[in-house]
Amino acid sequence: MIVSHFHSLWQGLKDTLHIWQLESHIIFHDAGVLIFCLLVPLGYPLLYTVIYNTELMREVPITVVDQNHSALSREFIRKVDASQWVKVVSSAQSEADAQEAIREGRTFGYLLLPGDFSSRLAEGRQAYVGMYADMGGLLYYKGILLAATDASLEMNRDIKIRRAAKFTAEEDQIAAYPVKNEEVTLFNPTQGFASFLIPAVVILIIQQTLLLAIGMAGGTAEEKQEYGELIATSRRSRGTFHIILGRALAYLLIYAVTSAYMTCVVPHLFQLPQLGRGADLLLFLLPYVLACIFFAMTLSILMRHREMSIMVFVVTSVPLLFISGISWPASAIPPFLKGVSWLFPSTFGINGYVRINTMGATLSQVRSEWLGLWAQTIIYFLTAYLSCRVILHRSTRRAAALKG
């Protein structure tokens, strides 16, 4: 009995390694699959990070429409122009001229100082400044808004000091700021776009490239009906189990390297925040990659053609980023969409990785995401097993029909 049991284990190991060899051969001899497994994970994070590496938009060109022409309006314009966020490149006589400059691409917004700007301040009333921005780029809007806000706060301080008529600098400071406050930006000190977006993107790339690669491999096999080796393996004891393990091992070994590159090397190259411990990150990424592999194997049953995975999975990237709760607040996501997001490994993966890598959380502090990924790994392993059985059964019947 012991010898028989040992023989069964040995045969299972040989079957697993045989399938791993076959799947590795498919990966490295199919240009499309190889692109999604290697070139995209290696190139896309660099491309995204290079695009967003400037972090912030500075010196955004704007126009000023000054209808007041007073010392106070000119002071406000000087404060805006002194900001790092914008650069006043022109003045216009009317809003129509300022809007024309935006349409021609010479500026990305304008400030309107109305004719009663200084008189309202002299009378002790609130004054208003109009701000208009090209919403084709949200960073343009952010820069103009920050510059106008900073200038108004600084002018408010000066006006309060002048009206308080205090005698010492300390009294002036108290009059300007009765309650002292200090702003400390946590986890993203530059308030930049790359530090915020890139960690989420690299995790999503892992899932999407696995879906595309495994889906393309499955669609190619379905087109060519090349299931002979898999059918032969499945006829042995627990053959389907070893098929799943062998295929998963092929992708796991590749993504052990590419995932480490995307999550550790790329942030280091571009000096993005990295506060997490390497051991926590490694233990967290293991169930994430496994869940993505088995999830992709499950969905590969739907792929009847080689190109079908591209048409199905590429369009899901942006929606998955939104419903993950990173680029849009999780509290504002409808319950139905939040439930849908839990079907995808990327939701748990993005939230857990960002908390570990960017916020310095430990594995115990992302326990819910980590356990969620292990649950998905088990569930999607079972669904991948069933999918493989269906594919092999379908192929066996088709082969028998052709022989008949």
C-alpha positions, -999 to 999 in steps of 0.1 A, spaced: 0 0 0 28 24 9 46 16 -24 13 22 -43 7 54 -26 43 66 -33 39 56 -69 7 76 -71 24 107 -57 53 103 -80 30 100 -110 11 131 -99 43 150 -96 54 139 -131 20 149 -145 23 183 -129 58 189 -142 48 177 -176 19 201 -178 42 229 -165 66 221 -193 38 222 -219 24 254 -206 58 271 -205 64 260 -240 31 276 -251 40 308 -233 75 312 -247 65 301 -283 34 322 -286 43 358 -293 9 372 -282 10 353 -248 46 362 -243 38 399 -248 12 399 -222 32 378 -197 65 396 -201 66 427 -222 35 444 -210 43 439 -172 78 451 -179 69 481 -201 36 494 -189 46 504 -154 75 523 -168 53 541 -194 27 551 -168 53 562 -143 72 583 -168 40 600 -179 30 609 -144 64 612 -128 62 650 -128 36 644 -101 21 679 -103 12 705 -129 31 737 -123 32 771 -141 -2 765 -158 -7 794 -182 -37 815 -175 -53 848 -185 -65 875 -161 -96 897 -168 -92 927 -145 -123 948 -146 -114 967 -114 -80 982 -122 -73 990 -86 -43 985 -63 -60 957 -46 -69 938 -78 -33 942 -90 -20 929 -57 -43 899 -60 -29 892 -95 7 895 -83 0 870 -55 -15 846 -80 13 850 -105 39 844 -76 23 810 -70 41 779 -82 9 766 -97 1 791 -124 17 817 -146 -2 848 -158 7 850 -195 -18 876 -206 -45 899 -197 -78 903 -215 -103 931 -218 -133 908 -217 -143 872 -209 -148 865 -246 -112 872 -253 -101 850 -224 -123 822 -236 -109 825 -271 -74 821 -256 -85 788 -240 -101 776 -273 -68 783 -291 -48 764 -265 -28 794 -254 -41 792 -218 -60 767 -197 -81 791 -177 -87 826 -165 -95 847 -134 -122 874 -135 -119 903 -110 -152 922 -112 -155 960 -112 -166 961 -75 -137 940 -62 -119 968 -42 -151 988 -33 -167 957 -16 -135 952 4 -134 989 14 -170 986 26 -162 956 48 -182 932 25 -171 900 8 -155 903 -26 -157 877 -53 -132 864 -79 -144 843 -108 -123 812 -117 -127 794 -150 -107 764 -161 -104 740 -190 -118 708 -176 -102 687 -204 -75 682 -177 -83 680 -140 -48 689 -131 -52 723 -148 -82 730 -127 -64 719 -96 -35 742 -102 -56 773 -109 -78 766 -79 -48 762 -56 -33 794 -68 -65 814 -65 -72 799 -30 -37 806 -17 -38 842 -30 -72 849 -14 -61 834 20 -30 855 20 -49 887 11 -75 878 38 -46 876 63 -32 910 53 -66 927 55 -73 913 89 -40 925 102 -45 960 88 -80 962 103 -70 948 137 -46 978 143 -24 959 167 9 972 180 32 941 179 40 914 154 28 888 178 -6 905 181 -7 908 143 -1 870 140 -28 862 165 -53 886 147 -45 868 114 -46 833 128 -67 831 160 -65 793 158 -31 781 146 -31 752 122 -5 732 104 -11 710 74 7 677 72 2 655 41 5 619 50 17 591 27 18 614 -4 38 644 7 41 658 -28 3 654 -33 13 640 -67 -6 619 -92 21 592 -96 23 585 -59 -14 581 -58 -21 562 -90 8 540 -99 6 516 -70 -30 508 -79 -22 505 -116 6 480 -112 -16 457 -92 -43 459 -118 -18 452 -146 -10 419 -129 -46 408 -131 -54 421 -165 -22 407 -182 -29 372 -167 -65 374 -180 -53 383 -214 -24 358 -215 -44 328 -202 -74 338 -222 -54 340 -254 -38 307 -247 -72 291 -241 -87 307 -272 -58 294 -293 -61 259 -280 -99 260 -287 -93 271 -322 -66 245 -329 -82 218 -307 -48 209 -292 -60 191 -261 -43 157 -267 -18 160 -239 -43 174 -215 -68 146 -222 -41 120 -218 -31 135 -184 -67 138 -172 -73 101 -177 -47 93 -151 -56 94 -114 -66 129 -104 -53 141 -137 -74 174 -138 -60 184 -105 -24 181 -117 -33 200 -149 -45 230 -129 -14 229 -107 10 225 -137 -5 254 -156 -7 276 -125 30 268 -117 41 280 -152 24 314 -147 33 317 -110 71 313 -117 70 340 -144 49 364 -123 70 359 -92 97 379 -111 74 404 -129 54 411 -98 85 418 -78 97 441 -106 64 460 -108 58 464 -71 93 469 -58 117 479 -85 95 504 -104 86 525 -73 122 525 -62 134 537 -97 110 567 -96 113 573 -59 76 567 -51 66 561 -15 76 526 -2 69 522 35 60 485 37 82 456 48 93 432 21 81 401 39 46 415 43 45 425 7 57 390 -5 31 372 17 4 395 5 12 391 -32 13 353 -32 -25 348 -28 -31 377 -51 -12 362 -80 -27 328 -73 -62 342 -72 -56 360 -105 -42 329 -122 -72 307 -111 -96 335 -120 -82 337 -155 -83 299 -159 -120 299 -149 -129 326 -175 -107 310 -202 -136 286 -208 -155 314 -225 -127 321 -250 -135 304 -283 -111 325 -304 -76 338 -299 -85 375 -300 -116 372 -278 -97 378 -245 -86 412 -258 -121 423 -267 -135 411 -234 -109 420 -208 -92 452 -219 -123 473 -216 -127 463 -179 -95 480 -167 -108 515 -160 -141 503 -144 -122 480 -121 -99 508 -111 -129 529 -102 -149 503 -82 -118 492 -63 -123 523 -41 -90 539 -49 -97 565 -76 -133 569 -63 -143 568 -26 -155 534 -15 -183 550 6 -197 566 -26 -198 534 -46 -233 518 -48 -237 486 -28 -244 466 -59 -212 477 -76 -193 472 -44 -205 436 -43 -195 431 -80 -160 445 -72 -155 417 -46 -156 392 -74 -123 405 -88 -89 399 -71 -79 434 -80 -102 450 -55 -86 433 -25 -52 434 -41 -52 472 -48 -65 482 -14 -41 458 5 -10 467 -16 -16 505 -13 -20 502 25 12 481 28 34 498 3 23 535 5 9 537 41 33 513 58 6 488 71 16 454 83 1 421 71 -21 419 102 -35 454 94 -47 442 60 -60 409 73 -94 413 57 -80 418 22 -54 390 27 -80 365 38 -103 377 10 -76 368 -15 -70 334 0 -108 328 -1 -108 338 -38 -78 315 -44 -97 285 -31 -130 294 -48 -114 301 -82 -92 270 -79 -124 250 -77 -141 268 -106 -109 265 -127 -110 227 -119 -146 225 -131 -138 246 -162 -110 224 -171 -132 193 -167 -158 209 -190 -132 218 -216 -117 183 -216 -151 166 -218 -161 189 -246 -129 181 -265 -131 144 -259 -167 143 -273 -156 163 -303 -127 140 -310 -149 109 -307 -174 125 -331 -147 131 -356 -134 96 -354 -170 83 -358 
